[in-house]
Amino acid sequence: MHHTFYPAHADYRGEASIEAMRRFHVEDRGFEDIAQHVSIAPDGRIWTGRDWNKTPASVGGVLNRGVFMFEMIGNFDLGHDRLEGRQLPRRSRSSGSSSTPSACRPRHCCSIARCR
């Protein structure tokens, strides 16, 4: 799990932000695609990115082999965005246990592939 730093919550612009991240990773960083497999937006949407069968480009070296990378959109360094709301799992009112994160519900899934 990573966080974007930029865009922070206030900078997030939906598909335009996802495409800007992909362009930065490919054009500036030299990755073959966006670094992470999925990005979870402040509004709870999950955006697919890198092919899930490929190693993420986010950490480098042998640390990434066989891992799945997701990134929370926001700057969660101390004093900045808070990880809350639709980016977090819902809580069951009766048991207090976690249920499916709102970001993982099918109605929120969007593909970056249509951006290319």
C-alpha positions as CSV (number, residue, x, y, z in Angstrom):
1,M,0.0,0.0,0.0
2,H,1.2,3.5,-1.0
3,H,-0.2,6.9,-1.0
4,T,0.2,9.4,-3.9
5,F,1.3,12.5,-2.0
6,Y,0.2,14.3,-5.3
7,P,-2.6,14.4,-6.2
8,A,-3.7,15.1,-2.7
9,H,-7.5,15.0,-2.0
10,A,-8.0,18.7,-3.0
11,D,-6.1,18.1,-6.3
12,Y,-8.0,15.0,-7.3
13,R,-9.9,15.4,-10.6
14,G,-11.1,11.9,-11.4
15,E,-10.0,10.3,-14.6
16,A,-7.8,13.3,-15.4
17,S,-5.8,12.7,-12.3
18,I,-5.4,9.0,-13.0
19,E,-4.3,9.7,-16.5
20,A,-1.8,12.3,-15.3
21,M,-0.3,9.7,-12.9
22,R,0.0,7.2,-15.7
23,R,1.6,9.8,-18.0
24,F,4.1,10.8,-15.3
25,H,5.1,7.2,-14.6
26,V,5.5,6.3,-18.3
27,E,7.0,9.6,-19.6
28,D,9.0,10.9,-16.7
29,R,9.8,7.8,-14.7
30,G,10.3,5.4,-17.7
31,F,7.9,2.7,-16.4
32,E,6.1,0.6,-19.0
33,D,2.7,1.6,-17.4
34,I,1.3,3.2,-14.3
35,A,3.2,1.8,-11.3
36,Q,0.3,0.4,-9.2
37,H,-2.4,-2.2,-10.0
38,V,-5.2,-0.1,-8.5
39,S,-5.7,3.4,-7.2
40,I,-8.4,4.2,-4.6
41,A,-9.8,7.7,-4.9
42,P,-11.1,10.0,-2.2
43,D,-14.6,9.4,-3.4
44,G,-14.2,5.6,-3.0
45,R,-13.7,4.7,-6.7
46,I,-11.2,2.0,-7.6
47,W,-9.3,2.7,-10.8
48,T,-7.5,-0.2,-12.3
49,G,-4.0,0.4,-13.6
50,R,-1.1,-1.9,-14.3
51,D,-1.8,-5.4,-15.6
52,W,-2.4,-7.5,-12.4
53,N,0.0,-10.2,-13.8
54,K,2.9,-7.8,-13.9
55,T,5.1,-6.7,-11.1
56,P,4.4,-3.2,-9.8
57,A,7.0,-0.5,-10.5
58,S,6.7,1.3,-7.3
59,V,9.4,-0.1,-5.0
60,G,11.9,-1.7,-7.3
61,G,14.2,-4.6,-7.1
62,V,13.2,-8.0,-5.8
63,L,10.9,-6.6,-3.2
64,N,8.0,-6.5,-5.7
65,R,8.0,-10.0,-7.0
66,G,4.5,-11.6,-6.7
67,V,2.9,-8.6,-4.9
68,F,-0.2,-6.6,-5.6
69,M,0.1,-2.9,-5.3
70,F,-2.7,-0.5,-4.4
71,E,-2.4,3.2,-3.8
72,M,-4.6,5.5,-1.8
73,I,-5.0,8.9,-3.5
74,G,-4.0,11.6,-1.1
75,N,-1.2,13.1,0.9
76,F,-1.3,11.3,4.2
77,D,1.8,12.8,5.7
78,L,1.3,14.3,9.1
79,G,-0.8,17.5,8.9
80,H,-2.3,16.9,5.5
81,D,-5.1,14.7,4.2
82,R,-6.9,12.2,6.5
83,L,-7.6,8.7,5.5
84,E,-11.3,8.6,6.1
85,G,-14.7,8.4,4.5
86,R,-15.2,6.4,1.3
87,Q,-11.6,5.3,1.1
88,L,-12.1,3.2,4.3
89,P,-14.1,0.0,4.9
90,R,-17.7,0.5,6.2
91,R,-18.3,-0.7,9.7
92,S,-21.1,-3.0,10.6
93,R,-23.5,-1.2,13.1
94,S,-24.2,-4.3,15.1
95,S,-20.7,-5.9,15.4
96,G,-18.3,-3.1,14.6
97,S,-16.5,-5.4,12.2
98,S,-15.3,-4.3,8.8
99,S,-17.2,-5.1,5.7
100,T,-16.4,-4.6,2.0
101,P,-14.7,-1.3,1.4
102,S,-17.0,1.1,-0.5
103,A,-14.2,1.4,-3.0
104,C,-14.4,-2.3,-3.9
105,R,-18.1,-2.3,-4.8
106,P,-18.5,-3.0,-8.6
107,R,-20.5,0.2,-9.2
108,H,-17.3,2.2,-8.4
109,C,-14.9,0.3,-10.7
110,C,-13.5,2.3,-13.6
111,S,-10.7,1.3,-16.0
112,I,-7.8,3.5,-16.9
113,A,-7.6,1.5,-20.2
114,R,-10.2,3.7,-21.7
115,C,-7.9,6.7,-21.1
116,R,-5.2,5.5,-23.5
